[in-house]
Amino acid sequence: MPFWVKKNTGHRFRLFFATDIHGSEPTFRKFINVGKFYGVDALILGGDITGKLIIPIIDLGNNRFRATLQSQVHHLSNYELSDFTARLGKLGFYSSVMNQEEYAQLVDDSTAVNQLYIQKAKERLIDWIILAEERLGGSSIRCYVTGGNDDPPEVLEVLSQEANQQVIACEEKVVTLDDEGHTMISLGYSNPTPWKTPREIEESELSRRIAEAFRNIDSCERLIFNMHVPPLNSTLDLCPMLDTSTDPPKVITSGGEPVMFGAGSQAVREAIEQHQPLLSLHGHIHESRNVTKIGRTTAVNPGSEYGEGILRGIIVSITGDSVDSTQMTSG
């Protein structure tokens, strides 16, 4: 006796998702290039796209420079400067060359330091958008970009201002991904962390924003939920527990091993359980690389190793209202 089953006969849609590149130059360049390499229909870059630090490089005169990186003082010639700044770019750091007088003024002016950081972060993001438009130009591949909890709002403004044909600023929007009815909603906020990053909000506010994002969604059968913070206790949110009474916070250990716990969001988990989107994309917790199921929803976190210039990502193949396959990538 034959069994009759529903089949998806539509076009297969393939996406590549990566997240948490934190300003790393080679990691972003790899991300832009994988679209054509893997033959995907869309690139999706999750949150935390900006770097964490700006490194001052002191011009000592006579083509000599000095900089401190990770507690080590580097004395550089003019010929070594480009290699050093490239190293900073790989780590996701920004840099600024200045004389000793300018440096002395900045040391005592935290507002000026922050303004310089914002300026450098904007400049790199603009360069990335220009590069993406050039590399993807003439193709059907679109690059969808959202922010994360580490990304200052002033920097994220660049996305809306500079995105053009190939790059799509998608945060807090419903975007259509293909002609088969696959859509995506994106949010880059996180629940509170020990680091007090720019876009952390309480769970109640996160829940409100998620509800607002879903408000005009009629069906979740072909919906992708692009949410930077992963759902609580989902295997996508495991990280070391921290003692926040110290500055900086210290990893809590037991028997010489870090105590692991779920640092994800209860609001995100409840939203997935309630709405059951087809696919749920997450990052935020770099070490929690995994794929799991929450009801019918396939939820993923590709992890991040940006500081080594490594691009961790995931290819997801979708037909109609089903996820056909997922494939983790690293390189």
Secondary structure by P-SEA (a helix, b strand, c coil): cbbbbbbbccbbbbbbbbccccccaaaaaaaaaccccccccbbbbbccccccbbbbbbbccccccccccccbbbbbcccaaaaaaaaaaaacbbbbbbcaaaaaaaaacaaaaaaaaaaaaaaaaaaaaaaaaaaaccccbbbbbbccccccccccccccccccccccccccbbbbccccbbbbbbbcccccccccccccccaaaaaaaaaaaaccccccccbbbbccccccccccbbbbbbccccccbbbbbccccccccccccaaaaaaaaaccccbbbbccccccccccccccccccccccccccccccbbbbbbccccccbbbbbcc
